[in-house]
Every structure is written in structure tokens, then in C-alpha cells.
Amino acid sequence: MAKIKLTLCNDEGNPIAGVKAKDYAIEVGNETLDEIEAAVEDFRLKALPEIEADLLNVAQERLSQQVKKKD
């Protein structure tokens, strides 16, 4: 088993406030090429929607703060 830890960072490399690091375990079996490819595909299907949701939430929060500043 392999583990992947994702931390979303800004352009300066600092973790984005309000977004927690996420740990993912991937099962690579006997580590054949087919098993590794399947594990990576499974990881992609699990992780990318969560990352997209986190990024959308951050963008929505920034937009809300900008609107409040204008008022």
C-alpha cells in the first residue's frame, strides 16, 4: 500500500487557509503495471472531485470577502 498526502498551496507555496491536507491510501497490489495504473485511476476518481470542491469553496469565500469590502 502507498499513501499520498495532498496539501493545496497558493502560488507562494503556502498552504491555503481553511483547506485541510488530505491523506489517501492506494492499493497497488503486487505492483504490476496494470495494478499501479488501476490504483492511480482510482485515486484520481476519488481525489479530483474533492480537490475541485475545495478550490471552488476557496474561490467562493474570496468572492464573498470582496463583495463585503465593496459594501
N, C-alpha and C positions, 0 to 999 in steps of 0.2 A: 504494500500500500504506500502511496505517496501522498503528501499533503501540500496544498497550495494555500498561501495566505495572501489575500489581496487587501491593499490599503489604497484608497483613492487619494491622490495628491494633486495639488494645484501645480501651476507652471513652475513654481519655485521649488517643488519637491516637498512641500509641507502637507501633512495630512489635512484633508478638507474637514472643517469643523462640522460636527453633527453626523458624520458618517463613520460608523464603526468598521474596523477591519474585520474581514470575514475569512474563516478557515474552511477549506474544502478538502475532503479526503477523496482520493481517486483510487479505484481498484484497477491495478494493471495486470492482475493475474500472474501468469508465468513470464510476463514481459516480452511476449511476442509482438511483432509489429502490428498485427491485427488487434490484439488486446489493448495495446497502447493507443492506437487510433480510436478504438471504441471508447476508451476511458476519457480521452481528450474530448471527443464529441459529446459524451455525457456531461462532462464538466462545462463545456460551452453552453449546452442547453440549460443547465442549472444556473450558471453564474451570470451570463449576459443579461437575462431579464432583470436580475437583482441589481446589477450594476447600472443598467439603464434607469431603473426606478430611483436609485439613489441619486443619479445625476439630474434627473428631472425634478426631484424634490429639492435639491440644492438650487437649481435654476429658479424654481417657483419661489423659494424663500428669498433669493436675491431680488427677484422682481417685486415681491411684496414689500421688501425693505425700500426699494427705490420709489415705489408708489407712495409709501408713507412719508418719505423725505420730501416729496413734491407737495404734499398737503400742508 
